[in-house]
Amino acid sequence: MLQFVRTDFLRYAQSPPSELAGARVRRVLPVTRWLPSGWIEKECGSVVRERSVAVLVYFPRLDKPHNPVGHCNACAQLTFLLARTPSGWTVWGRY
């Protein structure tokens, strides 16, 4: 997940790269615990649901009042969804 944050995510993030530095994973949850409603299974099937995790990534520099782009408590933590595929882990929504 952090490799994705340091590479692909930087390409389309609206924050400067320096603001995303120091990112760390705070929590990893099976999607069944993160979103227990069953929406993922309905939309993508049970195999995808069983092979997916929610990864909460914290960006400490976005959680500081002296941040040059402004204080952004809501931006300081993002949840990414990853699915285990035959070719490895895939981040949902990656283009």
C-alpha positions as CSV (number, residue, x, y, z in Angstrom):
1,M,0.0,0.0,0.0
2,L,2.7,2.5,0.9
3,Q,4.5,1.8,-2.4
4,F,1.3,2.8,-4.2
5,V,1.1,6.0,-2.1
6,R,4.7,6.9,-2.9
7,T,4.3,6.3,-6.7
8,D,0.9,6.2,-8.4
9,F,-1.1,8.1,-5.8
10,L,1.4,11.0,-6.1
11,R,0.5,11.3,-9.7
12,Y,-3.1,12.3,-9.1
13,A,-3.1,13.6,-5.5
14,Q,-3.9,17.3,-5.2
15,S,-1.4,17.7,-2.3
16,P,2.2,18.5,-2.9
17,P,4.5,15.4,-2.5
18,S,6.1,16.9,0.6
19,E,2.7,16.9,2.3
20,L,2.3,13.2,1.7
21,A,5.7,12.3,3.1
22,G,5.7,10.2,6.2
23,A,2.5,8.3,5.3
24,R,2.0,5.2,7.4
25,V,-0.6,2.4,7.6
26,R,-2.7,2.8,10.7
27,R,-5.0,-0.2,10.2
28,V,-5.8,-3.1,7.9
29,L,-9.3,-4.6,8.0
30,P,-11.1,-7.2,6.0
31,V,-13.7,-5.3,3.9
32,T,-16.4,-7.4,5.6
33,R,-15.5,-5.5,8.9
34,W,-14.9,-2.1,7.3
35,L,-18.1,-2.2,5.2
36,P,-20.4,-4.9,6.6
37,S,-23.4,-3.9,4.6
38,G,-22.7,-6.4,1.9
39,W,-22.4,-3.8,-0.9
40,I,-19.1,-5.1,-2.1
41,E,-20.4,-8.6,-2.5
42,K,-23.5,-7.5,-4.3
43,E,-21.5,-5.3,-6.8
44,C,-18.4,-7.5,-7.2
45,G,-19.1,-11.0,-5.9
46,S,-18.1,-13.0,-2.9
47,V,-14.6,-13.9,-4.3
48,V,-13.7,-10.2,-4.5
49,R,-15.2,-9.5,-1.1
50,E,-13.2,-12.3,0.5
51,R,-10.0,-11.2,-1.1
52,S,-10.2,-7.5,-0.3
53,V,-9.0,-5.4,2.6
54,A,-9.4,-1.8,3.7
55,V,-6.1,-0.1,4.5
56,L,-6.3,3.1,6.5
57,V,-3.3,5.3,5.6
58,Y,-2.4,8.3,7.8
59,F,-0.6,11.4,6.4
60,P,0.8,13.2,9.4
61,R,1.8,16.4,7.5
62,L,-1.8,17.0,6.5
63,D,-2.9,16.9,10.1
64,K,-0.8,19.9,11.2
65,P,-2.2,23.4,11.7
66,H,0.9,24.9,10.1
67,N,0.4,22.9,6.9
68,P,1.0,25.3,3.9
69,V,-2.1,23.9,2.1
70,G,-4.2,24.5,5.2
71,H,-5.3,22.3,8.1
72,C,-7.0,19.2,6.7
73,N,-8.1,16.9,9.4
74,A,-10.4,15.0,7.0
75,C,-7.6,14.6,4.5
76,A,-5.1,13.3,7.0
77,Q,-6.5,9.7,6.8
78,L,-7.6,8.0,3.7
79,T,-9.0,4.5,3.3
80,F,-7.8,2.5,0.3
81,L,-9.3,-0.8,-0.8
82,L,-7.0,-3.5,-2.0
83,A,-7.9,-6.9,-3.6
84,R,-5.7,-9.9,-3.8
85,T,-5.6,-11.0,-7.5
86,P,-3.6,-13.7,-9.3
87,S,-1.0,-11.1,-10.2
88,G,-0.7,-9.7,-6.7
89,W,-2.4,-6.9,-4.8
90,T,-4.5,-4.3,-6.8
91,V,-5.7,-1.0,-5.4
92,W,-9.4,-0.4,-6.3
93,G,-10.0,2.5,-8.5
94,R,-6.4,2.6,-9.8
95,Y,-6.3,3.9,-13.4
